[in-house]
Amino acid sequence: MARIAGVNIPTNKRVHIALRYIHGIGPVNAVEICKKLSIPEAKRVNQLSDSEVIQIREIIDRDYVVEGDLRRDTAMNIKRLMDLGCYRGLRHRKGLPVRGQRTHTNARTRKGPAKPIAGKKQATK
């Protein structure tokens, strides 16, 4: 099993698919890495030589912000918005949707499970 950027990538998948398991590397970056190293698209992770794995590791370390660093940057950006007290920061602080989505209905992913309100019953016929 190959370990790149602190992530065990699956061995039976093709290289450009397996690289997507690393946080911060999506489809475009994965294909770009394979082209830089001239790794064919059909090649699987278990067919990679040790030198190819080392080259992939070096390119990712040198050219991309991934895993812990990327997560830390994202968390710091959100914390900065919250400290500023801007609208987006307030929405983050309250746990509500940040990008203008409706909250009257939906938004359950962000708000959590529905909480019953005392005294409010549905009208019956």
Backbone torsions as a table, in degrees:
resi	resn	phi	psi	omega
1	MET	NA	128.0	-179.0
2	ALA	-83.2	138.0	178.4
3	ARG	-117.9	114.0	-178.3
4	ILE	-127.6	129.8	179.0
5	ALA	54.9	35.9	177.1
6	GLY	78.5	11.7	-178.4
7	VAL	-122.3	131.8	172.5
8	ASN	-79.3	114.0	-180.0
9	ILE	-92.6	145.1	-175.7
10	PRO	-63.3	143.7	-172.5
11	THR	-86.6	-27.8	-174.3
12	ASN	-90.9	-3.0	179.9
13	LYS	-89.8	161.2	175.4
14	ARG	-67.8	154.6	-170.7
15	VAL	-60.4	-47.4	-175.4
16	HIS	-69.4	-21.0	174.4
17	ILE	-80.8	-42.3	-177.1
18	ALA	-66.1	-32.4	-179.6
19	LEU	-64.8	-22.6	-179.7
20	ARG	-69.7	-13.5	177.6
21	TYR	-70.1	-14.3	177.9
22	ILE	-84.2	126.0	-179.8
23	HIS	-63.5	121.5	-179.9
24	GLY	108.7	-7.6	176.5
25	ILE	-117.0	115.4	179.1
26	GLY	-104.6	-166.8	-177.1
27	PRO	-58.7	-44.9	-176.4
28	VAL	-66.6	-47.0	-180.0
29	ASN	-65.0	-36.6	-179.7
30	ALA	-63.8	-44.6	178.7
31	VAL	-66.4	-38.9	179.3
32	GLU	-61.7	-42.6	178.4
33	ILE	-62.6	-43.5	179.6
34	CYS	-63.8	-37.7	178.7
35	LYS	-68.6	-39.0	178.8
36	LYS	-60.0	-38.3	-177.6
37	LEU	-94.7	2.7	-177.7
38	SER	51.2	50.0	173.8
39	ILE	-94.0	125.2	-179.4
40	PRO	-64.9	151.7	-175.9
41	GLU	-64.7	-30.4	-175.6
42	ALA	-79.7	-9.9	-175.7
43	LYS	-71.1	138.1	-179.8
44	ARG	-98.4	161.5	-177.0
45	VAL	-62.7	-39.1	-178.8
46	ASN	-70.5	-10.8	177.2
47	GLN	-93.5	-5.4	-179.2
48	LEU	-72.6	142.8	173.9
49	SER	-82.2	165.3	179.5
50	ASP	-61.4	-37.2	-179.4
51	SER	-66.3	-36.5	178.5
52	GLU	-67.6	-39.8	178.2
53	VAL	-63.4	-41.4	178.6
54	ILE	-64.3	-40.6	178.3
55	GLN	-63.5	-42.9	178.0
56	ILE	-60.6	-45.1	-179.9
57	ARG	-59.5	-43.6	-179.0
58	GLU	-65.8	-43.3	-179.6
59	ILE	-62.7	-43.6	-179.1
60	ILE	-65.3	-42.7	179.1
61	ASP	-63.7	-36.8	-174.8
62	ARG	-80.9	-42.5	-167.2
63	ASP	-105.7	-14.9	-172.1
64	TYR	-127.1	148.8	172.6
65	VAL	-97.9	115.4	-174.5
66	VAL	-133.9	167.8	173.5
67	GLU	47.0	-120.2	-171.3
68	GLY	-59.0	-43.1	-179.7
69	ASP	-63.4	-43.2	-179.1
70	LEU	-66.5	-43.1	178.6
71	ARG	-63.1	-39.9	179.1
72	ARG	-65.0	-43.3	178.8
73	ASP	-60.6	-44.7	-179.7
74	THR	-62.3	-45.2	-180.0
75	ALA	-63.2	-40.2	179.3
76	MET	-66.1	-37.7	177.8
77	ASN	-63.8	-42.6	178.7
78	ILE	-66.3	-41.9	179.1
79	LYS	-62.6	-38.8	178.2
80	ARG	-62.0	-43.5	178.5
81	LEU	-62.3	-40.1	-179.6
82	MET	-67.5	-39.1	179.4
83	ASP	-67.7	-35.1	178.6
84	LEU	-66.4	-30.4	-178.0
85	GLY	80.2	20.4	177.9
86	CYS	-75.3	172.0	-175.2
87	TYR	-57.1	-48.0	-179.7
88	ARG	-61.6	-38.7	178.5
89	GLY	-65.0	-39.8	178.3
90	LEU	-64.7	-39.7	178.6
91	ARG	-64.8	-40.2	176.1
92	HIS	-61.8	-44.5	-176.7
93	ARG	-62.7	-39.5	-178.8
94	LYS	-82.2	-10.0	-179.5
95	GLY	75.3	31.8	179.2
96	LEU	-108.2	165.3	178.5
97	PRO	-60.9	141.2	-171.4
98	VAL	-96.9	-28.5	-168.8
99	ARG	-103.6	34.9	170.0
100	GLY	86.6	11.3	179.5
101	GLN	-72.9	159.2	179.1
102	ARG	-74.1	152.1	-180.0
103	THR	-125.2	-5.7	179.5
104	HIS	-61.2	-47.9	169.5
105	THR	-122.0	168.9	179.7
106	ASN	65.9	-156.1	-178.3
107	ALA	62.4	22.4	-177.6
108	ARG	-70.1	-28.3	178.9
109	THR	-62.3	-42.5	-175.7
110	ARG	-82.1	-38.9	-174.9
111	LYS	-85.8	-18.0	-177.3
112	GLY	90.9	-178.2	-178.5
113	PRO	-63.4	152.3	-176.9
114	ALA	-65.5	137.7	178.4
115	LYS	-105.9	127.3	179.9
116	PRO	-68.6	145.1	179.5
117	ILE	-104.5	128.2	-176.9
118	ALA	-65.1	135.2	175.4
119	GLY	87.6	-5.1	-178.7
120	LYS	-104.0	116.0	179.7
121	LYS	-122.0	156.7	177.6
122	GLN	-77.5	147.0	178.7
123	ALA	-73.9	136.5	179.6
124	THR	-112.1	152.5	-179.8
125	LYS	-90.9	NA	NA
